[in-house]
């Protein structure tokens, strides 16, 4: 900050070309520190003098921690910064942060104003600090924990705070927080979600110490040992319930405290955060008594999300080869190259359909698809996933849009061989596997995943109705008979996708399905 004061009178013009990021949130804690969140081009500097520009120029100093963010380029990162300045948020003009190093580089505020409410900023600070690295991470986490506790201004002897809610539609909500009183103990927890009132699952609840809230009340060491809680509220809750959550804490003297849960504290598992983030709540998740039901609902939610597809260019055909686009650019080139070379071997009533993710490779897919349409002798269609990787869960929707009664499906991890292309239009069984001959992805057969196959749409719908929900596509029901297979029909491009946690979810979902 002293360095910035020495430069106050020197020109520090911020040119548009010098913008290196955005200031997205500003929050002042009760101790006077100002917390900033946003993103910027990382330059490895974690301490710097700056100017805050609004209606005047204010000298300041910041300490910064960085964390990756999925929507940013490779050189940019999300940041959380602690700013010490004689500036106070509240001007009609949103603040601009200029680096006081003579470069003119600056962070532009989002318009009309960066978010400033604790409900909006605190979850962002918490998330970035959880994932950040660097020399200031530990100190900033300690400051954050100590200073987010604003004095309430009243004389109540109970304090309750909700730190995070993890929500799985159709299953329930996991709540992480703390409840502290100098003369009471929290005994019961009840969640109201919309019109649902749900008592906590006592067998899935645990309490633990929170030394970071010791400033709330002095001399309550024993109460601090069990102030924090993680608990589960089981119920068939829908997405719209997350905006209307209240928690009722029952104390041991019969009194109660009711707090509203800010929507900004709620995360939707499998949609806004990965499923395995629940392990921060329950490290031994697979051993919890609710895990099988949790896994089944998580897989069902994934199946629903993976069935949503949008038709970009639809050309109806009687039969279609449905090709899921791979993730790697080189494999996408290979997919279109082989489709162009081997499409001529298909019977006349067959067409091609590409199903791709609407991600950074979308432009490449569009370019190669236009070339395939120009050169192929069969009708070609293109579909994009709404918000997931293409899996066999999209088959029914795509087949309906194409009006086809028979199809071949090929996962994005596989590529058809010349034999596979030749045979898929000539086999006549209700369902036939297009088999691989290497062990990269394991075998495909009864009880196995369906990576590549040919089927009548009626047979597929029968199997789909019997199969348990899975993350990553349909697996054959265990009661299925052994299916005929075309050997040497496909080869692996890479092993099937799926983390160890996903495999455990799928296995538990299968067991729960029966």
C-alpha positions in Angstrom: 0.0 0.0 0.0 2.9 2.4 0.8 4.3 1.7 -2.7 0.9 2.7 -4.2 0.8 5.9 -2.1 4.2 6.9 -3.6 2.8 6.7 -7.1 -0.5 8.5 -6.4 0.5 11.6 -8.2 2.0 9.8 -11.2 -0.1 9.1 -14.3 -1.4 5.6 -14.5 -3.7 5.7 -17.5 -5.6 2.5 -18.0 -5.9 1.8 -21.8 -8.5 -0.7 -23.1 -5.7 -2.9 -24.5 -4.3 -3.1 -21.0 -7.3 -4.9 -19.4 -6.2 -8.2 -17.9 -9.4 -9.4 -16.3 -12.6 -8.6 -14.5 -13.6 -7.7 -11.0 -16.8 -9.7 -10.3 -17.4 -9.3 -6.6 -16.6 -7.0 -3.7 -17.3 -7.7 0.0 -16.2 -5.9 3.1 -15.9 -8.0 6.2 -16.6 -6.6 9.7 -12.9 -6.1 10.5 -12.5 -3.7 7.6 -10.8 -6.0 5.0 -12.2 -5.9 1.5 -12.4 -9.2 -0.4 -12.4 -9.2 -4.2 -13.2 -12.0 -6.6 -13.0 -12.3 -10.3 -10.6 -13.5 -13.0 -7.4 -12.3 -14.6 -4.4 -13.3 -16.7 -2.1 -14.8 -14.2 1.4 -13.4 -13.9 2.5 -15.2 -10.8 2.5 -12.0 -8.7 0.7 -12.6 -5.4 1.4 -9.3 -3.7 1.1 -5.9 -5.5 0.4 -2.2 -4.9 -2.8 -1.1 -6.8 -5.1 1.9 -7.2 -8.8 1.7 -6.7 -10.4 4.1 -9.1 -14.0 5.2 -8.8 -14.8 8.9 -8.3 -11.2 9.3 -7.0 -7.9 7.4 -6.9 -7.2 5.4 -3.7 -3.9 3.7 -2.9 -4.1 0.1 -1.8 -2.3 -3.2 -1.6 -3.6 -6.7 -2.4 -2.7 -10.2 -1.6 -3.9 -12.7 -4.2 -4.6 -16.5 -4.4 -5.4 -18.1 -7.8 -7.4 -21.2 -8.8 -8.3 -22.7 -12.2 -11.8 -22.1 -13.6 -13.3 -24.2 -16.3 -14.7 -21.4 -18.4 -11.4 -19.5 -18.7 -8.5 -19.9 -21.2 -5.2 -21.6 -20.3 -3.5 -18.3 -19.2 -6.4 -17.0 -17.0 -7.4 -18.0 -13.5 -10.1 -17.1 -11.0 -8.7 -15.1 -8.1 -9.6 -14.1 -4.6 -7.8 -11.1 -3.2 -7.7 -9.3 0.2 -7.4 -5.5 -0.3 -6.3 -3.0 2.4 -7.2 0.5 1.5 -8.8 3.7 2.7 -11.5 3.1 0.1 -15.1 2.0 0.9 -17.4 0.2 -1.5 -20.6 2.1 -2.1 -19.8 4.7 -4.8 -22.2 5.2 -7.6 -19.3 4.4 -9.9 -18.1 0.7 -9.9 -14.4 0.4 -8.9 -11.6 -0.2 -11.4 -8.5 -1.8 -10.0 -5.3 -0.5 -11.7 -1.9 -2.1 -11.0 0.5 0.5 -9.6 3.5 -0.8 -11.5 3.5 1.7 -14.4 2.1 -0.9 -16.9 -1.4 0.5 -17.0 -2.8 -3.0 -16.6 -6.2 -3.1 -14.9 -9.2 -5.2 -13.9 -12.5 -3.9 -15.2 -15.6 -4.2 -13.0 -18.5 -6.2 -14.4 -21.5 -3.9 -15.2 -23.6 -2.5 -13.8 -21.8 -3.3 -10.5 -19.8 -6.3 -9.1 -21.9 -8.3 -6.6 -21.5 -7.1 -3.1 -23.8 -9.2 -0.8 -22.3 -11.7 1.6 -24.7 -14.3 0.2 -23.3 -13.9 -3.3 -19.6 -13.3 -2.6 -18.8 -15.7 0.3 -19.5 -18.9 -1.6 -17.2 -17.7 -4.4 -14.4 -16.9 -1.9 -14.8 -20.2 -0.2 -14.8 -22.2 -3.5 -11.7 -20.4 -4.8 -9.7 -20.8 -1.6 -10.6 -24.5 -1.4 -9.0 -25.0 -4.9 -6.3 -22.4 -4.7 -2.5 -22.7 -4.2 0.2 -20.3 -3.4 1.8 -18.7 -0.3 -1.2 -16.8 0.9 -3.8 -19.6 0.8 -3.5 -20.7 4.5 -3.5 -17.1 5.8 -6.4 -16.1 3.6 -8.5 -19.1 4.7 -7.8 -18.2 8.3 -8.8 -14.6 7.7 -11.9 -15.7 5.8 -13.1 -18.0 8.6 -12.5 -15.4 11.3 -13.9 -12.3 9.6 -17.0 -13.7 7.8 -18.7 -13.8 11.2 -20.4 -10.5 11.4 -21.7 -9.4 14.9 -25.5 -9.8 14.8 -26.3 -6.6 16.6 -28.9 -8.3 18.8 -28.7 -10.1 22.2 -29.6 -13.6 21.1 -27.5 -16.4 22.5 -27.7 -18.6 19.5 -25.7 -18.5 16.4 -26.4 -20.6 13.3 -24.7 -20.5 10.0 -25.1 -22.7 6.9 -21.9 -23.0 5.0 -23.0 -25.2 2.1 -25.9 -27.3 0.8 -25.4 -30.1 -1.7 -28.6 -31.0 -3.4 -29.5 -34.1 -5.4 -32.9 -33.9 -7.1 -35.1 -36.8 -6.1 -32.9 -37.8 -3.2 -32.5 -35.0 -0.8 -30.1 -32.4 0.6 -26.8 -32.5 2.5 -26.3 -29.6 4.8 -22.9 -28.5 6.3 -22.9 -25.7 8.9 -22.6 -24.9 12.6 -24.8 -24.0 15.5 -23.4 -22.5 18.7 -24.8 -21.2 22.0 -23.0 -20.5 25.3 -25.7 -22.3 27.3 -27.5 -24.7 24.9 -26.8 -27.6 22.7 -28.3 -28.1 19.2 -30.3 -31.4 19.4 -32.5 -31.6 16.2 -32.5 -30.3 12.6 -35.5 -29.9 10.4 -35.4 -28.6 6.8 -38.3 -26.9 5.0 -37.9 -27.1 1.2 -40.8 -25.5 -0.5 -43.8 -27.4 0.9 -41.7 -30.3 2.2 -40.8 -30.5 5.8 -38.0 -33.1 6.4 -36.4 -34.2 9.7 -32.7 -34.9 9.5 -31.6 -38.5 9.1 -30.1 -39.1 12.5 -28.0 -42.1 11.4 -26.3 -40.0 8.7 -25.5 -37.1 10.9 -22.2 -36.3 12.6 -20.8 -33.4 14.7 -17.3 -32.1 14.9 -15.2 -29.3 16.2 -14.9 -25.8 14.6 -12.0 -23.9 16.2 -12.4 -21.1 13.6 -15.6 -19.9 15.2 -14.1 -19.5 18.7 -14.5 -15.7 18.5 -18.3 -16.0 18.5 -18.4 -16.7 22.2 -15.6 -16.8 24.8 -14.9 -19.8 27.0 -17.1 -22.3 25.3 -14.5 -24.9 24.5 -16.7 -27.9 25.1 -19.5 -26.4 22.9 -17.1 -25.8 20.1 -16.2 -29.5 20.0 -19.6 -30.4 18.6 -20.7 -27.0 17.1 -20.3 -28.1 13.4 -22.6 -30.5 11.8 -23.1 -32.4 8.5 -26.5 -34.0 8.1 -28.8 -35.5 5.4 -32.4 -34.6 4.7 -33.9 -37.4 2.6 -36.9 -36.5 0.4 -38.1 -36.4 -3.2 -37.1 -32.8 -3.6 -37.3 -31.0 -7.0 -34.9 -28.4 -8.4 -37.2 -25.5 -7.7 -37.1 -26.2 -3.9 -33.5 -25.0 -3.6 -34.6 -21.4 -3.7 -36.9 -21.8 -0.7 -34.9 -23.6 2.0 -35.1 -22.9 5.7 -33.5 -24.8 8.5 -34.9 -25.1 12.0 -32.5 -25.9 14.8 -34.0 -27.4 18.0 -32.0 -26.7 21.2 -31.9 -28.9 24.2 -34.1 -26.5 26.3 -37.0 -26.9 23.8 -36.4 -23.5 22.0 -35.6 -23.3 18.4 -33.9 -21.1 15.8 -35.0 -20.8 12.2 -32.6 -19.6 9.5 -33.0 -19.1 5.8 -30.6 -20.8 3.5 -29.2 -18.3 0.9 -29.7 -19.9 -2.6 -26.1 -18.9 -3.3 -25.0 -21.6 -0.8 -26.7 -24.4 -2.7 -24.9 -26.6 -5.2 -26.6 -29.3 -7.4 -24.7 -32.5 -7.4 -23.9 -33.8 -10.9 -25.0 -30.5 -12.5 -23.1 -27.5 -10.9 -20.5 -29.6 -9.0 -19.1 -33.1 -9.6 -20.8 -35.9 -7.8 -17.7 -36.9 -5.9 -17.6 -33.5 -4.2 -20.0 -35.0 -1.7 -17.0 -36.8 -0.3 -16.1 -33.5 1.4 -19.2 -34.1 3.5 -18.8 -37.9 3.9 -15.3 -39.2 3.3 -16.4 -42.8 3.7 -19.4 -42.3 1.4 -19.5 -45.8 0.1 -19.9 -47.2 3.6 -22.9 -44.9 4.5 -26.2 -46.7 4.8 -27.8 -44.3 2.2 -25.1 -44.8 -0.5 -27.1 -47.4 -2.6 -30.1 -45.1 -2.9 -27.9 -42.1 -3.5 -26.1 -43.9 -6.2 -29.3 -45.0 -7.9 -30.7 -41.5 -7.9 -27.4 -40.0 -9.1 -27.3 -42.4 -12.0 -30.9 -41.7 -12.8 -30.2 -38.0 -12.9 -27.2 -38.5 -15.1 -29.3 -40.7 -17.5 -31.9 -37.9 -17.7 -29.2 -35.2 -18.5 -27.6 -37.4 -21.0 -30.8 -38.0 -22.9 -31.2 -34.3 -23.9 -30.0 -33.7 -27.5 -30.7 -31.0 -30.1 -31.0 -31.7 -33.8 -28.8 -29.4 -35.9 -29.3 -30.9 -39.3 -31.8 -33.8 -39.5 -32.4 -36.0 -42.6 -34.8 -38.9 -41.8 -33.7 -42.4 -42.8 -35.0 -46.0 -42.3 -31.8 -47.1 -40.6 -28.9 -45.0 -39.2 -25.3 -45.4 -37.9 -25.2 -43.2 -34.8 -21.6 -42.1 -34.2 -20.7 -40.4 -30.9 -18.0 -37.9 -31.5 -14.8 -38.4 -29.5 -13.3 -35.8 -27.1 -9.8 -35.6 -28.8 -9.5 -33.5 -31.9 -7.3 -36.1 -33.6 -10.0 -38.7 -33.0 -12.7 -36.5 -34.4 -10.7 -36.2 -37.6 -10.4 -40.0 -37.6 -14.1 -40.4 -37.1 -15.1 -38.3 -40.1 -12.3 -39.7 -42.3 -13.5 -43.3 -41.7 -17.1 -42.3 -42.1 -16.3 -40.8 -45.5 -14.3 -43.8 -46.6 -16.6 -46.5 -45.5 -20.1 -45.0 -45.9 -20.3 -46.4 -49.4 -20.4 -50.0 -48.0 -23.7 -49.3 -46.2 -27.0 -50.5 -47.7 -28.9 -47.9 -49.7 -31.5 -47.2 -47.0 -28.9 -46.4 -44.3 -27.7 -42.9 -43.2 -25.2 -41.4 -40.9 -25.7 -39.4 -37.8 -23.0 -37.7 -35.7 -23.8 -36.9 -32.0 -21.3 -34.4 -30.6 -20.8 -32.2 -27.5 -21.4 -28.5 -28.0 -17.9 -27.7 -26.6 -14.7 -26.2 -27.9 -14.6 -28.7 -30.7 -18.0 -27.6 -32.1 -16.5 -25.6 -34.9 -14.3 -28.5 -36.0 -17.3 -30.8 -36.0 -19.4 -28.4 -38.1 -16.6 -28.0 -40.7 -16.0 -31.7 -41.0 -19.7 -32.5 -41.1 -20.2 -30.1 -44.0 -17.4 -31.9 -45.9 -19.0 -35.3 -45.1 -22.4 -34.1 -46.4 -20.8 -32.9 -49.6 -19.0 -36.2 -50.4 -21.1 -39.0 -48.8 -23.6 -40.9 -50.9 -25.9 -41.4 -47.9 -28.0 -38.9 -45.9 -26.1 -37.3 -43.0 -27.5 -35.8 -39.8 -25.9 -33.9 -37.0 -26.9 -33.6 -33.3 -25.4 -31.7 -30.4 -25.7 -32.6 -26.7 -27.3 -30.0 -24.5 -25.0 -30.3 -21.5 -23.3 -33.7 -21.4 -21.0 -36.1 -23.3 -22.9 -38.2 -25.9 -23.8 -41.7 -24.5 -26.2 -44.4 -25.5 -28.9 -42.6 -23.4 -29.6 -40.4 -26.5 -30.4 -43.2 -28.8 -34.2 -43.2 -28.4 -34.4 -39.4 -28.9 -32.2 -39.4 -31.9 -33.9 -42.4 -33.5 -37.3 -40.7 -33.0 -36.0 -37.5 -34.8 -34.6 -39.6 -37.6 -37.8 -41.8 -37.9 -35.5 -44.8 -38.1 -36.5 -48.3 -37.0 -33.0 -49.9 -37.0 -29.7 -48.4 -36.0 -26.0 -49.0 -35.1 -24.5 -47.2 -32.1 -20.7 -46.6 -31.7 -19.3 -44.9 -28.5 -16.9 -42.0 -28.9 -14.1 -44.2 -27.4 -14.4 -46.7 -30.3 -13.8 -46.6 -34.0 -15.4 -49.1 -36.5 -13.1 -51.2 -38.6 -13.7 -51.8 -42.3 -15.3 -55.2 -41.3 -17.5 -53.4 -38.8 -18.7 -50.9 -41.4 -19.4 -53.7 -43.9 -21.3 -56.0 -41.6 -23.4 -53.6 -39.6 -26.0 -53.1 -42.4 -26.1 -56.8 -43.2 -26.8 -58.5 -39.8 -30.5 -59.2 -39.2 -30.8 -60.2 -35.6 -32.8 -58.0 -33.3 -29.6 -57.0 -31.5 -25.9 -57.8 -32.5 -22.8 -56.6 -30.7 -19.9 -55.0 -32.7 -17.1 -56.6 -30.8 -13.5 -55.5 -30.1 -10.7 -57.9 -30.0 -8.4 -56.2 -27.4 -8.7 -55.9 -23.7 -8.5 -52.1 -23.3 -12.1 -51.7 -22.4 -13.0 -55.2 -21.2 -15.4 -57.5 -22.8 -18.8 -56.7 -24.2 -21.4 -59.2 -23.4 -24.1 -60.1 -20.9 -23.8 -57.8 -17.9 -21.4 -55.6 -19.8 -21.5 -52.1 -21.2 -22.9 -51.7 -24.7 -20.2 -49.8 -26.5 -21.0 -50.7 -30.1 -23.9 -52.7 -31.5 -26.7 -52.9 -34.0 -30.4 -53.2 -32.9 -34.0 -52.8 -33.9 -35.4 -49.7 -32.1 -38.1 -51.8 -30.5 -35.6 -54.2 -29.0 -33.5 -51.3 -27.8 -36.5 -49.8 -26.0 -37.2 -53.1 -24.3 -33.6 -53.4 -23.0 -33.5 -49.7 -22.0 -36.7 -50.1 -19.9 -35.1 -53.1 -18.1 -31.6 -51.7 -17.6 -30.6 -49.9 -14.4 -29.7 -46.3 -14.8 -25.9 -45.8 -15.2 -23.5 -42.9 -15.6 -21.9 -43.2 -19.1 -24.6 -45.1 -20.9 -26.7 -48.3 -20.8 -25.4 -51.6 -19.5 -27.1 -54.9 -20.4 -29.4 -56.1 -17.7 -27.9 -59.1 -15.9 -30.8 -61.4 -17.0 -30.0 -60.9 -20.7 -29.2 -63.9 -22.8 -25.9 -64.0 -24.6 -26.0 -61.9 -27.8 -24.6 -62.7 -31.2 -21.5 -60.6 -32.1 -19.5 -59.5 -35.1 -15.8 -60.1 -34.4 -13.1 -57.6 -35.4 -15.8 -55.0 -35.9 -14.4 -52.2 -33.7 -11.2 -51.0 -32.0 -10.6 -48.8 -29.0 -9.3 -45.3 -29.4 -9.0 -44.9 -25.6 -10.2 -46.7 -22.5 -13.8 -46.1 -21.6 -14.3 -42.9 -19.6 -15.2 -43.3 -15.9 -13.5 -42.4 -12.7 -13.2 -45.0 -9.9 -16.0 -43.1 -8.1 -18.3 -43.3 -11.1 -17.7 -47.1 -11.3 -18.7 -47.4 -7.6 -21.8 -45.3 -8.3 -22.8 -47.6 -11.2 -22.1 -50.8 -9.3 -24.2 -49.6 -6.4 -27.0 -48.4 -8.7 -27.1 -51.9 -10.3 -27.4 -53.6 -6.9 -30.1 -51.2 -5.9 -32.0 -51.9 -9.2 -32.0 -55.6 -8.4 
